[in-house]
Amino acid sequence: MLEPDEMQEDFQFLIDEMLVKHPDPSRKMTKEVWDKRIAEIKSELDSEKSTTDFYFILQEFVAEMEDAHTGLVMLDERRRMPLLLDWTEEGWTVLESGYGVEKGDLIVRIGGMEVEEIVKDLGRFVSAENPYWKKFRANYFIKDEYYLKKLSLVKNNQVVVTVENIQGEKRKVRIPLVKKEVADSQMTDAEDNWYSWYKRFNDSNTFGWSIDHENDIGYYYLHTCDDTREYRKSVSLFFKEVKRDGIGNIVIDLRQNPGGDSAVIVAFINRIQPSSINNYSNFTGNTYVLISNHTFSSANMFASVIQENNIGILVGEPTGNSPFAFGEVISGVLPNSKINLSLSTKEYILSKTYKDAIYPDYLVPKTRESIISNKDIQLEKVIELIKEK
């Protein structure tokens, strides 16, 4: 529990940090609304509250900034609902079978709340610049014990979920809350299986590549923007293999990439753009980039550079980040509650074309059928485009 003076001190610390380090914290609210909200929150912090309740008060305020890089996080070992979800063309879809649900089931209701109502309520606490990131983050927030209890969806340490199978039959399932490590393990196992039909070979699970001779594709996946020596070496080996085998098309997969160091872009741009300032063997074939609502921050920048400079073709779904965005995050901790703070310090303008997201040249949303059959229909679209050339 936190006393009023402790919360007031933490809140003032948050405001001071924003005013000193953020490029423009009140832009999305107007200065008048910003001042009004600060006064309202200070008034609300007049009695003892739990750290959780205090977190929700502050995070709702921070989310109103519409800066996806600025937010608050509580790090602890609270329980999770072991339900893996993603959005398909049909709706909120189960990715992995277990605990009474089946891969491809559609979420109809959780507790007594309809899906649209849940996403709207969760969206109040999501730091986001577009609706795609809010929906993507809902996949994770809805599993979190704090958020489930905030929406009054937990009863006897269980959550009642109504699902609809592919035949249109509905049923109720009771899903228990489990320890964080159990839920995290399930997530890791699922990520290894989602696109397992497309061969990967690399010691790292954050980047790797393969050659598809049948479809004339060099495929490179990058799940985080970490500009390491190993990564750069991997890209170099990838292009050597592409050149040696006479491959005419490359695919850069950024669909599971939440960002990091934007310097990762250089390793590819140096090889797919004509240049007289390096000694690389430039690739002169076709470049395709796979994007999704999970493509964020530096990965969003990567996609934008490709699109804005007409270097390649984007396939998939809109990104989770605006091209008019804040970034260059620094971290901090509120002194009394110990709630973690991420805070933007710079502003970026990445696109002349779009304002709320980077949009693919070919929109290919996932479907329930593609989830059930383990088909990567976005990559299949790239293969279709290659065959049409």
Sequence and secondary structure as in RCSB ss.txt:
>XXXX:A:sequence
MLEPDEMQEDFQFLIDEMLVKHPDPSRKMTKEVWDKRIAEIKSELDSEKSTTDFYFILQEFVAEMEDAHTGLVML
DERRRMPLLLDWTEEGWTVLESGYGVEKGDLIVRIGGMEVEEIVKDLGRFVSAENPYWKKFRANYFIKDEYYLKK
LSLVKNNQVVVTVENIQGEKRKVRIPLVKKEVADSQMTDAEDNWYSWYKRFNDSNTFGWSIDHENDIGYYYLHTC
DDTREYRKSVSLFFKEVKRDGIGNIVIDLRQNPGGDSAVIVAFINRIQPSSINNYSNFTGNTYVLISNHTFSSAN
MFASVIQENNIGILVGEPTGNSPFAFGEVISGVLPNSKINLSLSTKEYILSKTYKDAIYPDYLVPKTRESIISNK
DIQLEKVIELIKEK
>XXXX:A:secstr
 B HHHHHHHHHHHHHHHHHHSS TTTTT HHHHHHHHHHHHHH SS B HHHHHHHHHHHHHTT  TT EEE  
S   B    EEE SSSEEE S BTTB TT EEEEETTEEHHHHHHHHHTT   SSHHHHHHHHHHHTTBHHHHHH
TT  BTTEEEEEEE TTS EEEEEEE B HHHHHHHHHHHHHHHTTTS  B S SSEEEEEETTTTEEEEEESSB
   HHHHHHHHHHHHHHHHTT  EEEEE TT   B TTHHHHHHHHHS  SSS      SEEEEEE TT  THHH
HHHHHHHHTT SEEEES  SS SEEEE  EEEE TTT  EEEE  EEEE  SS SS    SEE    HHHHHHT 
 HHHHHHHHHHHH 
